[in-house]
């Protein structure tokens, strides 16, 4: 998914040279879906989310620092928003599509 959000406070003059700031966040959740009564009756899985944000800003130290902090916060918030949805979606896929034979009550 790609989204463009202009942040006007980072660019004060379009004629001045601009800097490009990128901040990225990778997050991973490992879990298992249990289908039986035994300790080993499980299907392990891992979901990883990678978010990257690039901002354009003026080329001065304070604006670059502000842009970096803003880019990191946006990347973190995006990963936070999507990782729980992706994990829940993966658990549903395991139960209803990938390993549906082990979860007859879900069908």
Helices and strands as residue ranges (DSSP letters): G 8-10, E 18-34, E 42-58, H 61-93, I 94-98, G 100-102, G 104-106
